[in-house]
Amino acid sequence: MVKITFLGHAAVLIEGKQGRVAVDPFLTGNPIAKAKPEEIQVDAILVTHGHSDHVGDTVAIAKNNNAMVVAPYELANFLASQGVSVHPMHIGGSREFAFAWVKLTTASHGSAYVDEEKTVYTGNPCGFLIKMDGKLIYHAGDTGLIADMEILGRLHKIDVALLPIGDNFTMGPDDALEAVKMLKPKAVIPMHYNTWDLIAQDPQAFCSRVKAETNSQCVVLEVGGTYEV
């Protein structure tokens, strides 16, 4: 059994017999996060793109756990310069790690690390297919609706899809519903909403539409809530 814990925004912790993996661990500065970086114990961290609300506490958590960071090539190189162990990958590539099988998928978005002093281009954004203990999880990352999702749904039997619904920067509920229809996952967990007013959405209303128009289950997780696959 694999357990998914929603840490807020697009951050999740995925745990199974194979290992513990964090995706986009944005905790510090996240107004809805409850966990602290020093509380996170993982074998690896997957980062979808370079925006600060996704890179988040990756460096601190990686150093605390001596954990590997998996990310697209340019972003991996940037994070390596911060003193962490990385495994660079790119869109379409997959690899079997001890903690999970991981494949990078297309995401339609941007990717740059921006702070007060500089902007660092960090290559293409991505999503992740993560297979742990025989369960397949799709973390879409930040993305708009893309036709690639139909291919993913046709080629893979997805157990859980984590999809952004916040709109403005990513898909909103209408496009996310179309994504569900293409991906055909057993279950959907909405993410990347209500962190700030700019991406305020009603996840229960979205789930009602998913249940009415698809064969997928839809689960709204509170911050700190878990779903077992």
N, C-alpha and C positions, 0 to 999 in steps of 0.2 A: 504494500500500500504506500502511495506517495501522498505527502501532505503539502499543500500550498498555503502559505500564510501571507496575507496582504499587509504590507508595511506602510501603505499610503502612496498616493500618486501612481507611479508605474513600478514601484519597488515591491518585489515579492521574494519570499524565501521558499525554496523547494527542497523538501527533505524526503529521503528514502533510504533503503538499505545500502544503496551504492554510495551515497554521500549527501552533502548539504551544499546547495548552490544559491547564491543571491543574484538577483537580476536588478540592475539599475538602482543601487541602494542609496537613494536620496533621503537622508534622515535629518542631518543638521540643516537648519533653515527651512525645513518642510513644516508648514504650520499645522498639518494634520498627523504627522508622524508621532508615534508613542515610544518606539524603541530608540535606544541610543547606540551609536556605532560600536562602542566597547562591549555591548551585549550580544552582538551578532557573531556567531560561530559558524564558519563555513570552510569548505575545501576549495571552493572556486567562486569567482564573481564573473558574471557575464554583463557586458555593457553594450547597449545598442547604438549609442552615438554620443557625441562629445558635449552636448548641452549640459550645463551645470546641474539641472534638475534630474539628470540621469546618471552622470558620472558621480555626483553626490559625494558620498564618503568612501568611494572605492579604494582610494590609496590608503586611508587609515585602516579600513577593515582588512585589506590585503596584508598590510604590514603586521597587524595584530594577530592574524591567523597564519601567516606565512602561506597565504593562499595564491593560487594562480588566477590571473585576470585574462579572460578570453574576450577579444574585441576585434572589429575590423582593423586591418593592417596599420593604417595611419594613426588611428586612435590608440592601438596597442603600443606603437612606438612612442607616442606622447606620454602614455602612462608609464612606460618603462623608464622614461627620463625622470619620473618622479620617484624612482627607486623601488618599483615592484616587479615581481616576476610575471611575465606575460606570455601568452600564446596567440600570435596574430593569425587571423583567418580572413576570408573574404566571401562575398556573396556567392552562394551556390556551393561553397565548400562545406564538407562535413568531417568530423573526426570522432573516433571512439576514445573517450577519456575514461579513467577509472571511475569518476563520479557520474558520468552520463555520456550518451551520444549527443553531439551537438551539430546542428546544421544552420548556417546563416541564410536568411531569406531577405528578399527585397523589401525595402521600406521607402516610401515616397515622402521625404522630409529633408532636413538639412543636418549638418554636423560640424560644429565648431565650438571650441572651448573659449568662452569669453570671460575675462575678468576686468578689473579696473585699469590694467596696464596694457593688455594686448588681446588680440583675437588669434587663436591658433586653429587653422583648418585641420579637421580630423577625418577627412575622407568621406566615404559614403555611410549613411545610416543603415541599420539592419534590423531585422527581427530574428528570433531564434526558434528553431524546433529543438526541443529537449526531450530525449527519451531516457527515462530513469525507471529501473525496475519494470521494464516492459510497458510503461505508460508514456504516451506522447503528449507533450504540452507545447502549445504555440504561444509565445510571447511576441506580439506583433510589433513592439516598440512604438515609437511615434510614427504614424503613417496616415496618409489619406487612403481612400478606397482604391485598390489596384487590381487589375485583372489577374495578376499572379495568384491571388487568393483562390481563384477557381482551380488553378493547377494544383495548388497545395491540397485543396479539398479532394481532388480527384486521385492524387498520388499517395496521400497519407490518410490514415485513420486517426484523426486527432481526438484525443480524449478530452482535453480542456483547451479552450482558446481564450487568452487574455487580450481583450481588445479595448483600445482607447475610445471614449465616447464624448470627450469634453468639448469638441468643436473648436473653432478659432485656429488652433495650432495643429489639430489632427482631425480624424473623422469625428463627426457628430453622430447622434443616435440614428439618423436616417441611413447614413452610409455604413455605419457599423452593423445595422440590421442586414443590409445587402451583403456585407462581408460574412455574416453568419450563414446566409443562404448559400454562399459559394464554398465556404470552408467545411460546412456540415459537421461541426464538432459534436461530441456527445454533450458537452457542457460549455457554457460561456460565462466568463467572469469579467464584468466591465471594470475599466481602470482609467486613470488619467482624467479625472473629473473632480470638481468641488475642492480642489486644493486652493484655488483662488476664485474670486467672483467671475473672472473672465472665462473660466471653463466650468461654470456651474451647470449641472444637469441633474435630472431625476432618474437615478439608476433603476428604481422600481418600475417606472413607466417604460423604460427601455426593455426590461426583462419581461414585462407583460406583453409587449409586442413580439419579442423573440418567441415566447411560449405560444402565442396565437398564430404566428406565421411560419414557424419552423418546427422541426422535430427535436431541437436542441433544448436541453435544460438550461436555465439561466440562474446564476447565483450571485447575489449582492453580498459582498464581504465587508463588514465593518473593519476599520483599521485594527489590526491585531487578530482578526478573525481567520479561521482556517477552513479549508475544504479538502476532504480526503478523496483521492481518486482510487 
